């Protein structure tokens, strides 16, 4: 075991039915129905291949899209096609999750077969709104439709979805109440790498925080600054704007209105406390950029016109961040500096991500947008470790035990 969790080395899966939960959630081109990226699918291959090679009867569960963050529910049919191509072997796919067709297909599996069932989030009990509203305990999750239908047909449960390990949903936390459980190779590697780096990072250690998903970001900043794990936090994206408003800086009325509209006003008191306690170690932008008539416009704090929304950090700030990254020994990065997908607002992220590729520091990035930015700017091969999880990585860095980790430890005792 590692961290109190069983690994695949301790499982004899030959001729056994194994339920494997992966995270292969990828951006989808809704016009063509094809995947825009396959990074997470590639990361899941070692576990899938190992279980199939060991002659398990493999049932794969996964999700695509979220009712909160993405609103892009989609079938896993294109994912099955990619898996077939990358594995070079047959992958059965059913447009069913736990209905009669799925149950019958599982019963007919032979040793080494791979079956991918459809998007678990087609089930209400797997949606984030359901999770946050009902807050089911693991024992209650074990009584949900998905688990009660599939668990009786299985011998083992394996979770390889580190990227979703901050979620508390039946496919992630319910099966461990009923089935002997283990973590897959990707989960094992990511948990070990992040744990080791957090326990003894080389200093100076920087955290680069950006993006728009910031529910746990401020708690993470407090944790790593208070513990001394981070020497500094470089803030971009929405986190920088919240800190700016909390500090009384003028970044435009549009930004303030957006924070309220997006439901982030409650983070302002948290940001104020963070500035009060750690202002000297919070490195924030001194300028931003907005887009006017399709062109990038740089503006210092206090000079952003009313009605214009900052969509990137300014070039001066980005180059200042770059210099700090080049002088560091360890750098964690999660979330871009702005709307890097658009040419007019990509500069801040481009400069910072190129610095991540150039620095001699140990570099770790996490999250779908961070991975996409590394690919766009040609830095993927230059980053020391790319973690598939974004929200999971942030939650892990707060020091909180992740729900899936708790459940896997219970399931490892069965």
One Martini backbone bead per residue (centre of mass of N, CA, C, O) as a GRO file, in nm:
protein
  414
    1UNK     BB    1   0.100   0.033   0.013
    2UNK     BB    2  -0.008   0.384  -0.032
    3UNK     BB    3  -0.131   0.593   0.189
    4UNK     BB    4  -0.342   0.352   0.256
    5UNK     BB    5  -0.337   0.237  -0.049
    6UNK     BB    6  -0.410   0.036  -0.287
    7UNK     BB    7  -0.256  -0.137  -0.543
    8UNK     BB    8  -0.220  -0.324  -0.830
    9UNK     BB    9  -0.006  -0.522  -0.698
   10UNK     BB   10  -0.256  -0.631  -0.489
   11UNK     BB   11  -0.405  -0.752  -0.752
   12UNK     BB   12  -0.618  -1.021  -0.867
   13UNK     BB   13  -0.780  -0.990  -1.197
   14UNK     BB   14  -0.822  -1.257  -1.311
   15UNK     BB   15  -1.143  -1.298  -1.425
   16UNK     BB   16  -1.227  -1.015  -1.326
   17UNK     BB   17  -1.443  -0.761  -1.231
   18UNK     BB   18  -1.366  -0.418  -1.322
   19UNK     BB   19  -1.404  -0.101  -1.189
   20UNK     BB   20  -1.317   0.197  -1.377
   21UNK     BB   21  -1.223   0.522  -1.279
   22UNK     BB   22  -1.202   0.798  -1.491
   23UNK     BB   23  -1.040   1.099  -1.641
   24UNK     BB   24  -1.164   1.209  -1.981
   25UNK     BB   25  -1.211   1.509  -1.973
   26UNK     BB   26  -1.281   1.693  -2.274
   27UNK     BB   27  -1.273   1.894  -2.522
   28UNK     BB   28  -1.550   1.979  -2.745
   29UNK     BB   29  -1.658   1.970  -3.072
   30UNK     BB   30  -1.985   2.043  -3.144
   31UNK     BB   31  -1.979   2.021  -3.461
   32UNK     BB   32  -1.809   1.729  -3.482
   33UNK     BB   33  -1.769   1.551  -3.203
   34UNK     BB   34  -1.475   1.612  -3.132
   35UNK     BB   35  -1.172   1.612  -2.988
   36UNK     BB   36  -0.932   1.860  -2.892
   37UNK     BB   37  -0.820   1.654  -2.670
   38UNK     BB   38  -0.599   1.367  -2.515
   39UNK     BB   39  -0.438   1.376  -2.247
   40UNK     BB   40  -0.614   1.212  -2.040
   41UNK     BB   41  -0.628   0.954  -2.203
   42UNK     BB   42  -0.326   0.893  -2.210
   43UNK     BB   43  -0.296   0.881  -1.892
   44UNK     BB   44  -0.496   0.614  -1.872
   45UNK     BB   45  -0.359   0.374  -2.029
   46UNK     BB   46  -0.185   0.204  -1.829
   47UNK     BB   47  -0.424   0.091  -1.663
   48UNK     BB   48  -0.594  -0.031  -1.886
   49UNK     BB   49  -0.376  -0.218  -2.003
   50UNK     BB   50  -0.304  -0.376  -1.747
   51UNK     BB   51  -0.584  -0.497  -1.688
   52UNK     BB   52  -0.618  -0.636  -1.962
   53UNK     BB   53  -0.350  -0.802  -1.958
   54UNK     BB   54  -0.459  -0.942  -1.677
   55UNK     BB   55  -0.762  -1.036  -1.751
   56UNK     BB   56  -0.975  -0.838  -1.717
   57UNK     BB   57  -1.308  -0.722  -1.671
   58UNK     BB   58  -1.362  -0.411  -1.815
   59UNK     BB   59  -1.514  -0.121  -1.651
   60UNK     BB   60  -1.580   0.204  -1.767
   61UNK     BB   61  -1.582   0.518  -1.598
   62UNK     BB   62  -1.717   0.848  -1.694
   63UNK     BB   63  -1.690   1.196  -1.777
   64UNK     BB   64  -1.867   1.486  -1.947
   65UNK     BB   65  -1.880   1.750  -1.798
   66UNK     BB   66  -2.067   2.033  -1.641
   67UNK     BB   67  -2.324   2.198  -1.466
   68UNK     BB   68  -2.119   2.439  -1.388
   69UNK     BB   69  -1.854   2.488  -1.567
   70UNK     BB   70  -1.945   2.388  -1.884
   71UNK     BB   71  -2.208   2.285  -2.018
   72UNK     BB   72  -2.096   1.988  -2.186
   73UNK     BB   73  -2.256   1.754  -2.240
   74UNK     BB   74  -2.145   1.421  -2.345
   75UNK     BB   75  -2.060   1.172  -2.513
   76UNK     BB   76  -1.821   0.884  -2.512
   77UNK     BB   77  -1.778   0.795  -2.807
   78UNK     BB   78  -1.512   0.950  -2.891
   79UNK     BB   79  -1.339   0.818  -2.668
   80UNK     BB   80  -1.353   0.530  -2.775
   81UNK     BB   81  -1.204   0.585  -3.040
   82UNK     BB   82  -0.939   0.678  -2.909
   83UNK     BB   83  -0.881   0.423  -2.747
   84UNK     BB   84  -0.856   0.231  -2.984
   85UNK     BB   85  -0.620   0.375  -3.121
   86UNK     BB   86  -0.414   0.381  -2.875
   87UNK     BB   87  -0.438   0.064  -2.799
   88UNK     BB   88  -0.502  -0.141  -3.039
   89UNK     BB   89  -0.803  -0.215  -2.944
   90UNK     BB   90  -1.091  -0.317  -2.830
   91UNK     BB   91  -1.379  -0.095  -2.755
   92UNK     BB   92  -1.651  -0.097  -2.594
   93UNK     BB   93  -1.980   0.065  -2.650
   94UNK     BB   94  -2.239   0.236  -2.451
   95UNK     BB   95  -2.560   0.404  -2.440
   96UNK     BB   96  -2.499   0.343  -2.120
   97UNK     BB   97  -2.476   0.301  -1.761
   98UNK     BB   98  -2.723   0.114  -1.574
   99UNK     BB   99  -2.881  -0.049  -1.756
  100UNK     BB  100  -2.972  -0.332  -1.918
  101UNK     BB  101  -2.746  -0.317  -2.133
  102UNK     BB  102  -2.508  -0.290  -1.938
  103UNK     BB  103  -2.553  -0.546  -1.769
  104UNK     BB  104  -2.536  -0.747  -2.004
  105UNK     BB  105  -2.250  -0.671  -2.101
  106UNK     BB  106  -2.098  -0.740  -1.842
  107UNK     BB  107  -2.178  -1.048  -1.833
  108UNK     BB  108  -2.025  -1.096  -2.131
  109UNK     BB  109  -1.754  -1.065  -2.042
  110UNK     BB  110  -1.414  -1.116  -2.110
  111UNK     BB  111  -1.103  -1.169  -2.082
  112UNK     BB  112  -0.973  -0.836  -2.161
  113UNK     BB  113  -1.208  -0.671  -2.180
  114UNK     BB  114  -1.351  -0.351  -2.299
  115UNK     BB  115  -1.582  -0.122  -2.129
  116UNK     BB  116  -1.760   0.171  -2.222
  117UNK     BB  117  -1.951   0.383  -2.064
  118UNK     BB  118  -2.143   0.632  -2.026
  119UNK     BB  119  -2.207   0.925  -1.901
  120UNK     BB  120  -2.256   0.967  -1.562
  121UNK     BB  121  -2.390   1.268  -1.588
  122UNK     BB  122  -2.673   1.158  -1.684
  123UNK     BB  123  -2.686   1.136  -1.385
  124UNK     BB  124  -2.797   1.315  -1.123
  125UNK     BB  125  -2.606   1.188  -0.891
  126UNK     BB  126  -2.336   1.302  -1.067
  127UNK     BB  127  -2.391   1.588  -1.007
  128UNK     BB  128  -2.285   1.874  -0.858
  129UNK     BB  129  -2.555   1.980  -0.750
  130UNK     BB  130  -2.620   1.722  -0.598
  131UNK     BB  131  -2.373   1.715  -0.417
  132UNK     BB  132  -2.412   2.006  -0.279
  133UNK     BB  133  -2.709   1.962  -0.174
  134UNK     BB  134  -2.694   1.660  -0.024
  135UNK     BB  135  -2.440   1.535   0.096
  136UNK     BB  136  -2.348   1.246   0.075
  137UNK     BB  137  -2.262   0.972   0.206
  138UNK     BB  138  -2.101   0.689   0.135
  139UNK     BB  139  -2.338   0.503   0.221
  140UNK     BB  140  -2.543   0.656   0.041
  141UNK     BB  141  -2.392   0.615  -0.230
  142UNK     BB  142  -2.422   0.295  -0.217
  143UNK     BB  143  -2.757   0.348  -0.279
  144UNK     BB  144  -2.735   0.418  -0.555
  145UNK     BB  145  -2.798   0.334  -0.868
  146UNK     BB  146  -2.515   0.279  -0.981
  147UNK     BB  147  -2.409   0.095  -0.747
  148UNK     BB  148  -2.646  -0.114  -0.720
  149UNK     BB  149  -2.611  -0.218  -1.019
  150UNK     BB  150  -2.283  -0.274  -1.045
  151UNK     BB  151  -2.148  -0.405  -0.792
  152UNK     BB  152  -2.267  -0.707  -0.814
  153UNK     BB  153  -2.077  -0.748  -1.091
  154UNK     BB  154  -1.824  -0.703  -0.907
  155UNK     BB  155  -1.487  -0.734  -0.753
  156UNK     BB  156  -1.365  -0.446  -0.832
  157UNK     BB  157  -1.213  -0.120  -0.752
  158UNK     BB  158  -1.087   0.154  -0.959
  159UNK     BB  159  -0.900   0.461  -0.918
  160UNK     BB  160  -0.780   0.715  -1.180
  161UNK     BB  161  -0.922   1.010  -1.078
  162UNK     BB  162  -0.752   1.262  -0.969
  163UNK     BB  163  -0.897   1.509  -1.112
  164UNK     BB  164  -1.176   1.409  -0.929
  165UNK     BB  165  -1.095   1.386  -0.606
  166UNK     BB  166  -1.280   1.645  -0.506
  167UNK     BB  167  -1.513   1.468  -0.545
  168UNK     BB  168  -1.858   1.360  -0.415
  169UNK     BB  169  -1.932   1.073  -0.582
  170UNK     BB  170  -2.039   0.762  -0.654
  171UNK     BB  171  -1.812   0.684  -0.873
  172UNK     BB  172  -1.584   0.779  -0.646
  173UNK     BB  173  -1.722   0.687  -0.330
  174UNK     BB  174  -1.924   0.422  -0.330
  175UNK     BB  175  -1.776   0.144  -0.402
  176UNK     BB  176  -1.582   0.126  -0.143
  177UNK     BB  177  -1.816   0.004   0.046
  178UNK     BB  178  -1.824  -0.292  -0.137
  179UNK     BB  179  -1.527  -0.288  -0.267
  180UNK     BB  180  -1.235  -0.371  -0.343
  181UNK     BB  181  -0.966  -0.127  -0.349
  182UNK     BB  182  -0.789   0.100  -0.584
  183UNK     BB  183  -0.525   0.253  -0.737
  184UNK     BB  184  -0.403   0.377  -1.006
  185UNK     BB  185  -0.126   0.481  -1.176
  186UNK     BB  186  -0.196   0.781  -1.196
  187UNK     BB  187  -0.280   0.832  -0.907
  188UNK     BB  188  -0.018   0.737  -0.780
  189UNK     BB  189   0.174   0.939  -0.918
  190UNK     BB  190   0.037   1.208  -0.838
  191UNK     BB  191   0.035   1.171  -0.535
  192UNK     BB  192   0.342   1.134  -0.498
  193UNK     BB  193   0.454   1.390  -0.629
  194UNK     BB  194   0.296   1.604  -0.465
  195UNK     BB  195   0.377   1.510  -0.183
  196UNK     BB  196   0.686   1.538  -0.211
  197UNK     BB  197   0.690   1.841  -0.288
  198UNK     BB  198   0.539   1.944  -0.030
  199UNK     BB  199   0.740   1.836   0.189
  200UNK     BB  200   1.023   1.921  -0.008
  201UNK     BB  201   1.078   2.202  -0.126
  202UNK     BB  202   1.254   2.405  -0.310
  203UNK     BB  203   1.424   2.709  -0.252
  204UNK     BB  204   1.239   2.894  -0.410
  205UNK     BB  205   0.875   2.891  -0.380
  206UNK     BB  206   0.623   2.896  -0.629
  207UNK     BB  207   0.290   3.029  -0.693
  208UNK     BB  208   0.080   3.004  -0.978
  209UNK     BB  209  -0.225   3.196  -1.009
  210UNK     BB  210  -0.523   3.135  -1.203
  211UNK     BB  211  -0.799   3.182  -1.363
  212UNK     BB  212  -1.161   3.101  -1.277
  213UNK     BB  213  -1.115   2.865  -1.066
  214UNK     BB  214  -1.150   2.977  -0.707
  215UNK     BB  215  -1.282   2.835  -0.456
  216UNK     BB  216  -0.983   2.722  -0.326
  217UNK     BB  217  -0.752   2.933  -0.361
  218UNK     BB  218  -0.747   3.098  -0.089
  219UNK     BB  219  -0.695   2.859   0.096
  220UNK     BB  220  -0.432   2.775  -0.037
  221UNK     BB  221  -0.273   3.034   0.009
  222UNK     BB  222  -0.286   3.028   0.315
  223UNK     BB  223  -0.147   2.754   0.356
  224UNK     BB  224   0.132   2.797   0.198
  225UNK     BB  225   0.213   3.060   0.350
  226UNK     BB  226   0.192   2.969   0.648
  227UNK     BB  227   0.382   2.705   0.615
  228UNK     BB  228   0.618   2.780   0.382
  229UNK     BB  229   0.596   2.641   0.103
  230UNK     BB  230   0.559   2.937   0.016
  231UNK     BB  231   0.712   3.238  -0.070
  232UNK     BB  232   0.520   3.287  -0.326
  233UNK     BB  233   0.241   3.452  -0.495
  234UNK     BB  234   0.129   3.453  -0.828
  235UNK     BB  235  -0.124   3.668  -0.953
  236UNK     BB  236  -0.390   3.587  -1.169
  237UNK     BB  237  -0.661   3.647  -1.306
  238UNK     BB  238  -0.920   3.638  -1.085
  239UNK     BB  239  -0.748   3.657  -0.830
  240UNK     BB  240  -0.623   3.936  -0.892
  241UNK     BB  241  -0.892   4.095  -0.901
  242UNK     BB  242  -0.984   4.038  -0.612
  243UNK     BB  243  -0.733   4.158  -0.474
  244UNK     BB  244  -0.763   4.442  -0.594
  245UNK     BB  245  -1.039   4.509  -0.473
  246UNK     BB  246  -0.954   4.453  -0.174
  247UNK     BB  247  -0.721   4.689  -0.203
  248UNK     BB  248  -0.864   4.940  -0.369
  249UNK     BB  249  -0.832   4.901  -0.667
  250UNK     BB  250  -0.847   5.026  -1.002
  251UNK     BB  251  -1.005   4.796  -1.257
  252UNK     BB  252  -1.290   4.868  -1.296
  253UNK     BB  253  -1.632   4.838  -1.306
  254UNK     BB  254  -1.659   4.570  -1.466
  255UNK     BB  255  -1.509   4.389  -1.266
  256UNK     BB  256  -1.691   4.428  -1.021
  257UNK     BB  257  -1.950   4.330  -1.160
  258UNK     BB  258  -1.848   4.046  -1.231
  259UNK     BB  259  -1.797   3.939  -0.944
  260UNK     BB  260  -2.092   3.956  -0.861
  261UNK     BB  261  -2.220   3.794  -1.093
  262UNK     BB  262  -2.024   3.532  -1.029
  263UNK     BB  263  -2.018   3.503  -0.699
  264UNK     BB  264  -1.736   3.655  -0.555
  265UNK     BB  265  -1.788   3.857  -0.315
  266UNK     BB  266  -1.726   3.656  -0.067
  267UNK     BB  267  -1.398   3.679  -0.120
  268UNK     BB  268  -1.311   3.960  -0.019
  269UNK     BB  269  -1.260   3.910   0.288
  270UNK     BB  270  -1.048   3.694   0.237
  271UNK     BB  271  -0.854   3.877   0.077
  272UNK     BB  272  -0.807   4.086   0.298
  273UNK     BB  273  -0.675   3.888   0.499
  274UNK     BB  274  -0.446   3.800   0.315
  275UNK     BB  275  -0.320   4.084   0.287
  276UNK     BB  276  -0.273   4.135   0.587
  277UNK     BB  277  -0.077   3.871   0.627
  278UNK     BB  278   0.068   3.852   0.296
  279UNK     BB  279   0.145   4.095   0.104
  280UNK     BB  280   0.462   4.054   0.050
  281UNK     BB  281   0.387   3.749  -0.092
  282UNK     BB  282   0.198   3.900  -0.296
  283UNK     BB  283   0.203   3.892  -0.642
  284UNK     BB  284   0.089   4.163  -0.838
  285UNK     BB  285  -0.043   4.339  -1.065
  286UNK     BB  286   0.021   4.665  -1.242
  287UNK     BB  287  -0.122   4.547  -1.502
  288UNK     BB  288  -0.342   4.544  -1.788
  289UNK     BB  289  -0.580   4.398  -2.031
  290UNK     BB  290  -0.769   4.499  -2.311
  291UNK     BB  291  -1.034   4.496  -2.562
  292UNK     BB  292  -1.027   4.698  -2.871
  293UNK     BB  293  -1.132   4.631  -3.167
  294UNK     BB  294  -0.944   4.356  -3.140
  295UNK     BB  295  -0.733   4.503  -2.951
  296UNK     BB  296  -0.470   4.546  -2.755
  297UNK     BB  297  -0.475   4.706  -2.419
  298UNK     BB  298  -0.278   4.883  -2.209
  299UNK     BB  299  -0.310   4.914  -1.836
  300UNK     BB  300  -0.305   5.068  -1.559
  301UNK     BB  301  -0.387   5.117  -1.262
  302UNK     BB  302  -0.663   5.343  -1.308
  303UNK     BB  303  -0.682   5.315  -1.660
  304UNK     BB  304  -0.948   5.169  -1.688
  305UNK     BB  305  -1.214   5.190  -1.855
  306UNK     BB  306  -1.527   5.222  -1.849
  307UNK     BB  307  -1.651   4.897  -1.949
  308UNK     BB  308  -1.376   4.757  -1.926
  309UNK     BB  309  -1.234   4.429  -1.941
  310UNK     BB  310  -1.012   4.241  -1.798
  311UNK     BB  311  -0.813   3.965  -1.982
  312UNK     BB  312  -0.523   4.047  -1.866
  313UNK     BB  313  -0.216   4.079  -1.805
  314UNK     BB  314   0.043   4.268  -1.827
  315UNK     BB  315   0.357   4.289  -1.952
  316UNK     BB  316   0.504   4.389  -1.702
  317UNK     BB  317   0.398   4.167  -1.513
  318UNK     BB  318   0.488   3.917  -1.676
  319UNK     BB  319   0.799   3.986  -1.661
  320UNK     BB  320   0.811   3.980  -1.356
  321UNK     BB  321   0.726   3.687  -1.326
  322UNK     BB  322   0.950   3.565  -1.494
  323UNK     BB  323   1.190   3.645  -1.311
  324UNK     BB  324   1.094   3.479  -1.065
  325UNK     BB  325   1.090   3.201  -1.203
  326UNK     BB  326   1.399   3.200  -1.286
  327UNK     BB  327   1.480   3.219  -0.957
  328UNK     BB  328   1.370   2.951  -0.893
  329UNK     BB  329   1.320   2.598  -0.770
  330UNK     BB  330   0.996   2.605  -0.738
  331UNK     BB  331   0.691   2.542  -0.947
  332UNK     BB  332   0.352   2.621  -0.926
  333UNK     BB  333   0.079   2.580  -1.174
  334UNK     BB  334  -0.262   2.737  -1.190
  335UNK     BB  335  -0.363   2.893  -1.437
  336UNK     BB  336  -0.413   3.147  -1.627
  337UNK     BB  337  -0.376   3.502  -1.682
  338UNK     BB  338  -0.598   3.461  -1.915
  339UNK     BB  339  -0.736   3.478  -2.237
  340UNK     BB  340  -0.546   3.261  -2.421
  341UNK     BB  341  -0.726   3.179  -2.676
  342UNK     BB  342  -0.674   3.474  -2.750
  343UNK     BB  343  -0.461   3.679  -2.911
  344UNK     BB  344  -0.517   3.956  -2.748
  345UNK     BB  345  -0.496   3.766  -2.451
  346UNK     BB  346  -0.206   3.584  -2.440
  347UNK     BB  347   0.062   3.715  -2.335
  348UNK     BB  348   0.079   3.655  -2.031
  349UNK     BB  349   0.080   3.346  -2.057
  350UNK     BB  350   0.314   3.316  -2.253
  351UNK     BB  351   0.539   3.434  -2.076
  352UNK     BB  352   0.499   3.247  -1.829
  353UNK     BB  353   0.515   2.967  -1.979
  354UNK     BB  354   0.799   3.011  -2.096
  355UNK     BB  355   0.932   3.028  -1.816
  356UNK     BB  356   0.862   2.737  -1.729
  357UNK     BB  357   1.042   2.615  -1.963
  358UNK     BB  358   1.322   2.773  -1.883
  359UNK     BB  359   1.352   2.701  -1.611
  360UNK     BB  360   1.541   2.523  -1.351
  361UNK     BB  361   1.307   2.453  -1.212
  362UNK     BB  362   1.070   2.280  -1.058
  363UNK     BB  363   0.781   2.178  -1.251
  364UNK     BB  364   0.421   2.229  -1.190
  365UNK     BB  365   0.117   2.143  -1.349
  366UNK     BB  366  -0.251   2.219  -1.350
  367UNK     BB  367  -0.497   2.155  -1.557
  368UNK     BB  368  -0.657   2.208  -1.850
  369UNK     BB  369  -0.561   2.504  -1.914
  370UNK     BB  370  -0.261   2.458  -1.856
  371UNK     BB  371  -0.221   2.238  -2.068
  372UNK     BB  372  -0.319   2.402  -2.312
  373UNK     BB  373  -0.105   2.625  -2.286
  374UNK     BB  374   0.143   2.445  -2.317
  375UNK     BB  375   0.067   2.355  -2.604
  376UNK     BB  376   0.036   2.631  -2.749
  377UNK     BB  377   0.348   2.725  -2.642
  378UNK     BB  378   0.552   2.471  -2.643
  379UNK     BB  379   0.589   2.334  -2.315
  380UNK     BB  380   0.531   2.036  -2.243
  381UNK     BB  381   0.835   1.909  -2.254
  382UNK     BB  382   0.945   2.131  -2.021
  383UNK     BB  383   0.778   2.006  -1.807
  384UNK     BB  384   0.813   1.804  -1.540
  385UNK     BB  385   0.496   1.818  -1.436
  386UNK     BB  386   0.169   1.690  -1.532
  387UNK     BB  387  -0.138   1.752  -1.397
  388UNK     BB  388  -0.467   1.666  -1.452
  389UNK     BB  389  -0.532   1.836  -1.209
  390UNK     BB  390  -0.687   2.122  -1.065
  391UNK     BB  391  -0.891   2.116  -0.830
  392UNK     BB  392  -0.740   1.884  -0.686
  393UNK     BB  393  -0.473   2.028  -0.645
  394UNK     BB  394  -0.577   2.265  -0.481
  395UNK     BB  395  -0.711   2.099  -0.254
  396UNK     BB  396  -0.455   1.951  -0.168
  397UNK     BB  397  -0.294   2.226  -0.095
  398UNK     BB  398  -0.481   2.287   0.164
  399UNK     BB  399  -0.475   1.992   0.334
  400UNK     BB  400  -0.709   1.838   0.238
  401UNK     BB  401  -0.886   1.560   0.233
  402UNK     BB  402  -0.982   1.373  -0.014
  403UNK     BB  403  -1.261   1.197  -0.080
  404UNK     BB  404  -1.126   0.963  -0.247
  405UNK     BB  405  -0.908   0.895  -0.044
  406UNK     BB  406  -1.090   0.809   0.185
  407UNK     BB  407  -1.237   0.582   0.027
  408UNK     BB  408  -0.985   0.415  -0.053
  409UNK     BB  409  -0.904   0.345   0.236
  410UNK     BB  410  -1.156   0.180   0.293
  411UNK     BB  411  -1.141  -0.012   0.039
  412UNK     BB  412  -0.849  -0.131   0.127
  413UNK     BB  413  -0.985  -0.308   0.374
  414UNK     BB  414  -1.158  -0.530   0.196
   0.00000   0.00000   0.00000
